[in-house]
Amino acid sequence: MPYKLYYWNGIQGRGEFVRLALEQAGADYIDITRHEGTGMGTEAMLDFMGGDGPNIPFAPPFLKDGDLVVSHVANILSYLGPRIGLAPDDDGLRHVANGLQLTITDFVCEVHDTHHPISTALYYEDQIPEAKARSTAFIKDRIPKYLGYFERVLQQNPGGSEHAVGRDLSYVDLSLFQVIEGLNYAFPMAMKGYADRYSALAALNASVRRRPRISAYLASPRRLAFNEDGIFRHYPEIDVAA
Ligand SMILES: N[C@@H](CCC(=O)N[C@@H](CS)C(=O)NCC(=O)O)C(=O)O
């Protein structure tokens, strides 16, 4: 039975971290809101979330595997990883992978707050001065702290600097690829020359991009372009040089 991925249609968003893992694994999955029909589409997702069934999630993305409902990106990847060959074999290292993914969750949250520093209920246009202040601090302090951390994770991985954890590709590597892609899209000024500062992250980004299934996915219509409804948004007025 195919996995069912539920996420907002029209954006990469947080769903993309799950999508990349499913695509790299060649897993059988349905992107529910991108299809029409019984049990498909955005309405089906909203009906499920607002319904009176068990295990309802607070927010997308969530994944259904049969009757099981798994929510939150890091939790979904922790569940999927061992099943689709994208998690370390070692149980301890699986927890290390989960810790890294949870750090990515925190980072993604901070990315989101650069364009919505006051409220997600307000439009970006209603919080531009605050967004400028927030993203200036994000670029100065937080991008270097997070990317510096992940660079060290790669450089200090006993399994080799090609991967974040263990000796093989994991869902964490795919998520780091997506983080770099997203930052390059949203903050091209801030990210200029990033490869000189974070060489292992840049090498990981390039190696993930070269993977046959990932490059086929990136060239496919399933990979939506970044846009200003997603997590990584390009607003030139809040992008400054690092
Ligand atoms: N911690 C969750 C965050 C989920 C989340 O914030 N989802 C967003 C879309 S990317 C949403 O629909 N949020 C609705 C809300 O917060 O009211 C995860 O990592 O999956």
Ligand as a Chemical Component Dictionary entry (heavy atoms), coordinates in Angstrom:
data_LIG
# 
_chem_comp.id                   LIG 
_chem_comp.type                 NON-POLYMER 
_chem_comp.pdbx_formal_charge   0 
_chem_comp.three_letter_code    LIG 
# 
loop_
_chem_comp_atom.comp_id 
_chem_comp_atom.atom_id 
_chem_comp_atom.alt_atom_id 
_chem_comp_atom.type_symbol 
_chem_comp_atom.charge 
_chem_comp_atom.model_Cartn_x 
_chem_comp_atom.model_Cartn_y 
_chem_comp_atom.model_Cartn_z 
_chem_comp_atom.pdbx_ordinal 
LIG N1  N1  N 0 6.782  20.999 13.846 1  
LIG C1  C1  C 0 5.993  20.769 12.671 2  
LIG C2  C2  C 0 5.530  22.099 12.126 3  
LIG C3  C3  C 0 4.331  21.932 11.225 4  
LIG C4  C4  C 0 3.877  23.273 10.675 5  
LIG O1  O1  O 0 4.185  24.339 11.213 6  
LIG N2  N2  N 0 3.137  23.198 9.575  7  
LIG C5  C5  C 0 2.677  24.405 8.926  8  
LIG C6  C6  C 0 2.852  24.316 7.445  9  
LIG S1  S1  S 0 4.563  24.240 7.000  10 
LIG C7  C7  C 0 1.216  24.599 9.223  11 
LIG O2  O2  O 0 0.355  24.270 8.447  12 
LIG N3  N3  N 0 0.937  25.158 10.393 13 
LIG C8  C8  C 0 -0.401 25.496 10.802 14 
LIG C9  C9  C 0 -0.386 26.238 12.108 15 
LIG O3  O3  O 0 0.672  26.325 12.739 16 
LIG O4  O4  O 0 -1.450 26.735 12.472 17 
LIG C10 C10 C 0 6.826  19.988 11.655 18 
LIG O5  O5  O 0 8.057  20.071 11.699 19 
LIG O6  O6  O 0 6.250  19.295 10.806 20 
# 
loop_
_chem_comp_bond.comp_id 
_chem_comp_bond.atom_id_1 
_chem_comp_bond.atom_id_2 
_chem_comp_bond.value_order 
_chem_comp_bond.pdbx_ordinal 
LIG N1  C1  SING 1  
LIG C1  C2  SING 2  
LIG C1  C10 SING 3  
LIG C2  C3  SING 4  
LIG C3  C4  SING 5  
LIG C4  O1  DOUB 6  
LIG C4  N2  SING 7  
LIG N2  C5  SING 8  
LIG C5  C6  SING 9  
LIG C5  C7  SING 10 
LIG C6  S1  SING 11 
LIG C7  O2  DOUB 12 
LIG C7  N3  SING 13 
LIG N3  C8  SING 14 
LIG C8  C9  SING 15 
LIG C9  O3  DOUB 16 
LIG C9  O4  SING 17 
LIG C10 O5  DOUB 18 
LIG C10 O6  SING 19 
# 
